[in-house]
Amino acid sequence: MKGVQWWSLANIGQRTNDLRTSVNQLYNNPSLLPLTKRQRKLVTRNPGTIMAIAKGAKIAIDECKHQFQSRRWNCPTFYDGHGGSVFGKILNKGCRETSFIYAVTSAAVSHSVARACSEGSVHTCSCDYEHNKVPVGKDWEWSGCSDNARYGHRFSRRFVDVIEKGRDFRYMMNLHNNEAGRVHVSTGMKQECKCHGMSGSCTIKTCWMRLPTFRTVGNLLKDRFDGASRVLPGNDGNSILDKGNAGRAVGRKKRRFNFSPVNPNHKRPGRRDLVYFENSPTFCEKENVIGFEGTSGRECNATSLGVQGCDLMCCGRGHKSETYTVRERCHCTFHWCCQVKCEVCTRLKVKHTCL
C-alpha cells in the first residue's frame, strides 16, 4: 500500500544498533526519509519528532507481535529494504487485523511524541501545564512535568492521517481506527504524585499527569480487536459527520464517521471501538494474496483449549511432539555477602509443532 512507508522507520538503526545516529543522518537529508512530502515538512518544522516517530513505529510493531504471539495471525513483519509495508499484504484487506494495525501504530506515534515532549526531546513542545490551572486538593498541589498528550494526539493526527487519500469506505475505516488508537492514549492519563515532608511524613504531595504504559494501551486495543464491529457505511446520506458542523470538510477536530453494524442487534461503534468491513482469512494455510505462511511449523500448547492450543492453532491438521534436553541454572542460594550460587540441572522438555 502506498503511503505507509513511515512504519519502516522502525528498522532504522538495527544494523548499527544506533538509532539516534541513523535517524539523524536521515534528518539531515529529509529527501531520504520514507515519508510523504507533507510528513517530511511536518517533522522538519518540529525538530526532534522524527526520533519519536521511529521509536513509536518500533513499539507499535513490538506490541502487535506481543498481543498476537499466540494467535494464528501472529503479526508477521517484512523488511524488503525498498520502503514497502512492514506489515505486508494483509493491509490490502479491510479485516480486523488491519484495524488493529492502524490503531496501534497511530496510538504509538501519539504516545511516543507526547512522552518526548515532556522529556524535552521535541523543540516545539514541552510539558503540559494546562492541568496546573485546575483547583488542587488540601494536601497536594500540581507540580512536575505532565506528559503532553494533547500535542501528541494532534501531531499523530497530522502525521498519520495525511497518508489517507480518497473518500471511500476504506478511507473512513482507516481514519476511524487511527483515531480510536489515539483516544485510548489520551484518555488513559492518570495522576501520579510524590510525597514531601520530614521523614516521609507526606505533609504535602506534588502531582502531575502521566500517560499509561504502552502495554496498557496495547491491552485495551486488543480487547477492542476481539470486540470489533463489522460495519457498513451509514444509510442516512451522511457518511462523514462533523459534530455540530455536519457536511463540512474532513479533518475537523470533531470528525465522526457514521457506520452501521452489519448485525442490526449490535450497537453502533463508538470512538474507542475498532471497525472492519471484510472477514479475516482463516490463516490456516499459506495464502500468497496476503503473504501469510500459514500455521504449519508453528509451536502450540498441547494442553490448552484456547487459541494457542494445538487443536485451534493447527486447524485440525494435528501436530508432532519432540523431546529435547536443556541445561539451566537451578537450586540457587544466596551467600553472604553478596553472591548467588547455582547448580546446573538437565531437564527434558517437549515441543509441539503444527503439521
N, C-alpha and C positions, 0 to 999 in steps of 0.2 A: 504494500500500500504506500502510495506517495505521501510525503508529509509527516511521517512518523520517525524519521531518521534520528531525531534527538535522543531517542532511547539508547542509541548506540554509544552515547557519551559514557554509559556505564562501563564500557570496555576500555576506555582511555586509561592509560597508565598501568594496565595489567602486566604488560611485558616488562616494563621497567620498575614496576612496584612503586612508582612515584606519581601519584595522581596529580599533585599540585603542579609539578614541572610540566607534565604533559598537557594539562588544561591551559596553563599559562602560555605555552608555545602556540596553542591554537588561538587563544585570546589575542595574542599579538598579531595574528593573521586571521581576522574574522572570516575571511572568504573560505577558509578550510573547515570551519565549523559545520557539522552535519545538521544545519538549521536552515529554515526558510529565511528569506530576506528580512521579513518583519521580525522574526525571532532574533536574528543577529543584531538588528537595530535596537531591540529591547534590551538585550544583555550588554550591548555596548554603552547604552545610556545608564545602565545600572551596574557599575563595576563590582565584581565580587559574586554576582548571581550565577555566572557560568559554573563556578566551583560548586555552588549549592545545587544547581540543576544536575550536574554529573553525579553528585552524591545521592540526590533524590532518585535518579534513574537506577543506581546500584541498589539502594534499599528497597525500591519497588520490586525489582527482579528477585532479590533475596526473599522478600516477604511472600511473593507469589509462589516461589518454589517451596517455601516452608508450609504455606497453607494447603498446598495440593500435593505434598510429598507422598501421601498415602492414597491418592486417587488415581484412577486410570489415566486421566489427563493430569500430568504432573508438572505442568508449566515449563515445557522444554524451551530452551532459548538457542538462538543461532547467531553466529557472528561470521558473516561472509566477507568482511573487510571492504565492502563496497557500499556501506550505508544502508543496507537492506533492513527490513524489520527484524528486530531482535526476537520477537515472539513468533515469527514465521507466518505461514499462510492461514492460521486459524483466524486471523483478523479479516479474512475475506468473508467470513460468516458472521451473521448478526446473532450469535448464540450467547448463552450465559457466560462462558469462559471469556469471550470478548468483552462483555460488560464489566467483568471483574478487572481485566487488564486496563481498561480505560480509567476505571475508578481508582485503582491502586496507584497508577502512575501519576495521575493528576493530584491525588492526595499527597504523594511523596514529594512532589515539587512544592506544594503549599507548605508542607511540614518542614522540609529542609530549608527553604528560603526564610520562613518565619523564625526558625531557630538561628539561622545565620545572622539575621538582623540583630537579635539580642546578644549574639556573640561578637558583634562589631565587624563582621566579615563583609557586609554589603555597605557600600559608601552612601547609598541614597535612603537608608532607613536605619532605625535604631531600636531601642526597647520601646514597648508600647506603654505609654504613661497615661493613657485615657482612663484606666481604672483608678488612678490617683484622685480623680475628681469625684469618685463615689464615696459617700459617707462611710467612715470606719466604725469599728466596734469599740467597746470600752477598754479592752485590753490588747488591742492590736492597731497597727497603722500600716498604710501602704508604703512600701519601700522596695528596694531591689529592682531587678530588671525583668519585666514581664515579656514573654515571647510575643512577637508581633504577628499574631495570627491574621489580623486584618490585611497587613501588607502581603503576607504570604498567600492569602486567598486571592487578592486582586492580581498579584503577579502571576500566579498559576493560571488564572482565567485568561489573562492577556497572552501568556506564553503558550499554553497548551491548546486552548480553543481555536487559536488562529489558524491551525492546520486544517480545520474542517471546512470543506467547500461545498457549495450547492445548498439546496433546501429540501432534500429528500428525507425519507423516513430514517435512513441510516444516520444522516447528519443529526437529526433530532435525538436519536438514541445515544449517539456518542457524546453529545453535549450534555444530555441529562446525566449520564453516568459519570462524566467528568466532574460535574457539579456535585453529585452525590458523594464522590470521594472527598472533595474539598470540605463539604459540610461536616462530614464525620471528623475532620481535623479541627475546624474552627469552633465547633460546638462541644468539643471534648476538653476544653481548657478547664483546669482545676486550680484552686487556690493552694499555694504552698506557703508555709510560714517557718520562721526561725525564732527561737526564744532568746531573750536578752535579760540579763539580771545577774545579781550576785549569786554565785554557786548554783547556777542553773535554776534559779527561782522562777524564771519566766515572768518577770514583772511586766514586761510588755513583749509583744510579738510583732515582727515586721513581716509583711506578706506580699506576695506577688502572684501573678497568674502564669501557669506553666502548661505547655502542650502535653497531651497524653503521649506515651511512648508509641512508636510506630507499630510495635507488635499489638498494642491495644487497638489501634486503627485497623490493622490487618484482620484482627479477630472480628471486629464489628462488620467489616466489609465481607468477610467470609460468611457470616450469618446472613447478610443481605443477599449474597450469592445463592445460598441454599433456599432462600425465600423469594428469589427474583420473580418478577411478573412478566409473563409473555403478553405482549401488548400489540394493539393495532392503533393506527392514527385515530384521533378523535373524530367523531362523526357530526360535530356541530358546526363545521365550517371554519373553526379556528384551531389550526394545528399548533400554532405558536401563540401563547398568551403571555402578556407582559402586565403583571398585576397593576391595575389602575391605569394602564396605558395599552389596552388591547389593540393589536394591529400595528403598533409601532415597530421600528426596526429591531431585529435581533441584536443582542449584545448589551441590552439594558441590564441594570443591576438586579432587577426583579424578574428576570426572564423565567417563564414557565412553559412547559410543553403539556399539551392535552393528550393523554394516552388513554385508550380504553382497554381494559383487560380482556384477553381472549375468552376467559371464563367469566361470564357475567356475575357469578357468585363471589368473585374476588373484588376487593376494594381497589380503587384507583391508586396507582403508585404515588407515594409522597416524595419529598425532596431527598430523603435518605435511601430510598429504595433503588435497586438496580433493575433495569428493564432490558428485555431482549425480544426479538420477533421471530427467531428461527431456532428450531430444535437442535440440540447438540448431537454430534455423531456419537456412536457407542464407544468409540476409542478402543475397541477390542482388537481390531485387525489393522494392518498397515493401510493408511489412506494417503495416497500421494496428493490428493486435492488439497489437503490441509497440512501436508508434510509431517504426518504423525506416524511413528513406527509401530504402534500397537503395544500390547502389554506382554507379548512373548519375551521371555527372559527377565521380566520384572520380578523382584523379590516380593513375596507375600507372607502373610501371617496365617499359618495353618490352623490356629486355634481361635481365630477371630471370625465373628459373623458379620462384622462391619465392612465398610468399603475397602479396607486394606486386607481383608481376608482372602484366602486363595480362591474361594468359590466365586466371589464377585470380581476380584482383580483379574482372574484368568478366564472370565467369561464362560465358565463351564468346560474349558478345554482340558482341565486337570493341571497338575503341577508335579515337579520332581523334587526330591529331597536329597541333600548332600550333607554328609557329616565331615566336619573338619576340626582341627585342633588349634587352640590359641594359647599363647603364653601371656599371662598378665600378672600384675602385682596383686598380692593377697596377704592376709594376716598382718596388716600394717600396725605397728605400735610406735608410740611416741616416747622418746628417750630424752630425759633432762640432761642438759639443755643444748641444743634445740634441734634434734634430728628425728626424722621419721624413718624407721627401718621396716622393710617389707620383704616377704618371701616371693618367689616366683612360682606360680602354680600353672599346671597344664590342665585345660578344660576342653571338653568336647562340646561343640555347638552344631546345630542343624540349620541349614539354609534351604529355604523353599523358593523355587522359582517357577514362573508360569511356563507351560509348554507352548 
